[in-house]
């Protein structure tokens, strides 16, 4: 297996908790299913600096020279909504896929690994937040969008955030437009809790993503 650096793995685990995915490309040049998975990331158009950062500084060891590209392909005539980034297909990623996905009705479904407490680090939380978190102006706190995980899985994540990092958060129920009920993680808005979260993740947050911590990048300093 091609070894992956700890920094890459920590970032990947955070991105997998958000909108990052490990997928088998359906077919190779020979027409047969490819044996290994690659990592794929879909980033909103307003976050170009974020996806460029992922390509150049975070996943560069597993990516090709083909950088992020608009999606859907502008040639289709459809409105471009995201940037898409994919890595090479690697056995190392396939091993991670085994822990993060289960086969359900002939489709792979992402799950929370049993050893998530061991995997999650402050760097992971930072990438999770950059990819799928936001500042809730009404509640004056940070929310993580865990819509695709079950209530039990979200509760497991909340326990890990508390036990391993001392961060207090609760389940936030949300009903989507299609009436589907999902669950999110909302951090306690108490200043000591939010300040602790920001202190933990701040070293890994790029300037263009500071707004997710309610920090103005134009006035922020590292002093």
VENZIMO-V910335 format. One record per helix or strand. SS is the DSSP state (h for helix, s for strand). FROM is the first residue (numbers start at 0). TO is the last residue. If there is no record, write none. Layout:
BEGIN
ss={SS SS}
from={FROM FROM}
to={TO TO}
END
This chain:
BEGIN
ss={h s s h s h s s h s s h h s s h s s h h}
from={5 19 36 44 68 73 81 89 90 100 106 115 121 132 140 150 168 180 190 206}
to={16 23 43 57 70 75 85 89 99 103 109 118 131 135 143 164 174 186 203 212}
END
